[in-house]
Structure formats: C-alpha cells, structure tokens
Amino acid sequence: MGTSRTILIGVTGALCLAGAVLALADVQTPARLILTPMFLLVAPGAAIAGLLRDRDPLSALTVGLAASLAVNVLLAEAMLLLDAWSPRAGVATVAVVSAFLVILRQLHRPRTRVTPAQHSG
C-alpha cells in the first residue's frame, strides 16, 4: 500500500471520527454539516468493503457504498417506525454497527496452511 493512500485513509478516518464526535457531543459548528454525513456514509461502507478484501476493488467499493446507504435507510426507517427518532442515537448506532463489522473482519483472518516443509523446519 502506497504512502499517499495510507495518508488518505488516515485523514478520511480522522475526519469521519470528528464528524461522529461532533454529532454525539451536539457541538454546533458548520463543520458538523459536512463531517457527520461523511461519517454516516463512509464508516459502514468502509467496514463492509473491508470484509470483501479478496474481491475486485471496484466491486468492493460499489457493494460498500450500497450497503452503507442501506444501513442508514434501514436505521432511519426503524427509528421512524418505533417513534424513536434521534440523530445522536442514529450516529451511535452506525458507529456500533461499523465497529462490529471491523472487529468481525479482524477476527476472520484467513488461516495459513502449514506445509510439511514448514512444520519440520
């Protein structure tokens, strides 16, 4: 992975995290209008695309974006259906779902096969 790509991923992650913090802390700032929707769209999509790391990058990006939109729409529908609309709770729920998917990715690492030559040496 190139240095510029690593920097881009780190900056995007930091901006998304800032959007979540601004929403959860209820900080009124113009940056919140950009960073919070960025978090809501990028966090679940990146987590789901990470689960598809062995696929074509364009396919993983497309599925991640579609799944991100689906997560947000289903969450909004559930909150409206239950008459429990809360933007802060929505951001917290998206954060928990995204964190769960990232943890799932970390737990599901491909197992390396040990060949007889590696076992004896």
Sequence and secondary structure as in RCSB ss.txt:
>XXXX:A:sequence
MGTSRTILIGVTGALCLAGAVLALADVQTPARLILTPMFLLVAPGAAIAGLLRDRDPLSALTVGLAASLAVNVLL
AEAMLLLDAWSPRAGVATVAVVSAFLVILRQLHRPRTRVTPAQHSG
>XXXX:A:secstr
  HHHHHHHHHHHHHHHHHHHHHHTT   TTHHHHHHHHHHHHHHHHHHHHTTTS HHHHHHHHHHHHHHHHHHH
HHHHHHTT   HHHHHHHHHHHHHHHHHHHHH        HHHHH 
